[in-house]
Amino acid sequence: MAVFMSFCLLLLFLNQSLALDNGLGLTPQMGWNSWNHFHCNVSQDLIKATAKAMIDKGLDKHGYQYVNIDNCWAASSRASDGSIRSNPVTFPDMKGLIDYVHSLGLKFGLYSDAGTKTCADHQPGSLGYETQD
């Protein structure tokens, strides 16, 4: 038991790790996600304002690069061709929004769900549509 405890203490004081020194993975992926604060109260205008604020506050210079819309961006049903549509009231021009976020030098992400419905149970999930979505 004393040998085991000594080994554990030794591990605590080791301050080295084996890793490639190639500049990759120095920070996690950094960005903003709408869910924690806004839940389903999201809109195109809110996302545009948030993306602009990220740039105005200089967050991009500190590694923030993602703007992710979580749940509640989609319409309540799929289009006739089976594709997921954005909510026409809250996100009337999804392509324009994505283009705007990209024009700021940021990356854009959308939430989806592997089930038949999203977690908020309002929009269609991707089950059975994985390839199409």
MOKAUR-V146397 format. One record per backbone hydrogen bond with DSSP energy under -0.5 kcal/mol. NH is the residue of the N-H (numbers start at 1). CO is the residue of the C=O. E is the energy in kcal/mol with one decimal. If there is no record, write none. Layout:
# MOKAUR-V146397
nh=NH co=CO e=E
nh=NH co=CO e=E
This chain:
# MOKAUR-V146397
nh=5 co=1 e=-2.4
nh=6 co=2 e=-2.3
nh=7 co=3 e=-2.4
nh=8 co=4 e=-2.3
nh=9 co=5 e=-2.4
nh=10 co=6 e=-2.3
nh=11 co=7 e=-2.2
nh=12 co=8 e=-1.6
nh=13 co=9 e=-1.2
nh=14 co=10 e=-0.8
nh=14 co=11 e=-0.6
nh=19 co=17 e=-0.6
nh=22 co=20 e=-1.1
nh=26 co=23 e=-0.5
nh=32 co=66 e=-2.7
nh=34 co=68 e=-1.8
nh=38 co=34 e=-2.1
nh=39 co=34 e=-0.6
nh=39 co=35 e=-1.8
nh=41 co=38 e=-3.1
nh=42 co=40 e=-1.1
nh=44 co=90 e=-3.0
nh=47 co=43 e=-2.2
nh=48 co=44 e=-2.5
nh=49 co=45 e=-2.4
nh=50 co=46 e=-2.3
nh=51 co=47 e=-2.6
nh=52 co=48 e=-2.4
nh=53 co=49 e=-2.3
nh=54 co=50 e=-2.2
nh=55 co=51 e=-1.6
nh=56 co=52 e=-3.1
nh=57 co=53 e=-2.5
nh=58 co=55 e=-1.4
nh=59 co=54 e=-2.1
nh=60 co=54 e=-0.8
nh=61 co=58 e=-0.8
nh=62 co=59 e=-1.4
nh=63 co=60 e=-1.4
nh=64 co=59 e=-2.1
nh=65 co=30 e=-2.9
nh=66 co=30 e=-1.3
nh=67 co=107 e=-2.4
nh=68 co=32 e=-2.9
nh=69 co=67 e=-0.5
nh=69 co=109 e=-2.7
nh=70 co=68 e=-0.6
nh=75 co=85 e=-3.0
nh=79 co=83 e=-3.0
nh=82 co=79 e=-2.2
nh=87 co=73 e=-2.7
nh=91 co=87 e=-2.6
nh=94 co=91 e=-0.6
nh=97 co=93 e=-2.3
nh=98 co=94 e=-2.8
nh=99 co=95 e=-2.9
nh=100 co=96 e=-2.1
nh=101 co=97 e=-2.5
nh=102 co=98 e=-2.6
nh=103 co=99 e=-2.2
nh=104 co=100 e=-1.0
nh=104 co=101 e=-0.7
nh=105 co=102 e=-2.0
nh=106 co=101 e=-1.8
nh=107 co=65 e=-3.9
nh=109 co=67 e=-2.4
nh=111 co=69 e=-2.0
nh=118 co=123 e=-2.2
nh=121 co=118 e=-2.0
nh=124 co=75 e=-0.6
nh=125 co=116 e=-2.6
nh=126 co=113 e=-3.1
nh=127 co=115 e=-2.3
nh=129 co=126 e=-3.1
nh=133 co=129 e=-3.3
